[in-house]
Amino acid sequence: MLDKLINELIEIEPKTRDESYVLKFENKLEEIFSTGNPAMISKLLDVMDDKFEFDELMFSIIHTIESFDDFTYIQELFISLPEFVLKSPRWASIIVMRIINSPKTLDVFLESLEILSLKKRKALILLLTSMAKRGDEIAKKVNPVLSELKKSG
C-alpha cells in the first residue's frame, strides 16, 4: 500500500504552476502519512530531488518525516543516506542542518552514528565536509558532528 501511494505521489505531474498541483501533492502526502508506516521516511527521501521546481513541497516532505519520533526518523534517514546524498545533496544538507539545529534530534543522531556502515559513514562525511566549506558559521555547527562521526567509526 505504501509503495502504491508513493508511486501515486511521484506520478502527480505539475501540468500548470497553480495551486491544484500543490494541493494534490499535499493531499497525497497526507494520505501517505496517515498510514503511520515509518518506512515512508526513506521512501519520501527517495522522492526528494534538487531539481524539483517547488521547494515548498520538498519542505512539506521534510515536515512530514520530522513528525516521527527522533529515533525512527534518524534510523530511516540512515537507510537512504548514500543514495540521498548523491541524488539530492542540497536537500540532504538542509535536513542534516535541521537535525544539527535541534538539540534533542542531534543527540539521537550522534548516538546512532556507531551503527552506520562504511558506505553510509563515507556519504555522511562527504556531505558534512561539503557543508563545512560553505562558511565559518556553518562549519562551527558541522565540524563537531564531523569529529564525532570520525571518532565513532
Secondary structure, 3 states (H helix, E strand, C coil): CHHHHHHHHHHCCCCCCCHHHHHHHHHHHHHHHHCCCCCHHHHHHHHCCCCCCCHHHHHHHHHHHCCCCHHHHHHHHHHHHHHHHHHCHHHHHHHHHHHHCCHHHHHHHHHHHHHCCHHHHHHHHHHHHHHHCCCHHHHHHHHHHHHHHHHHC
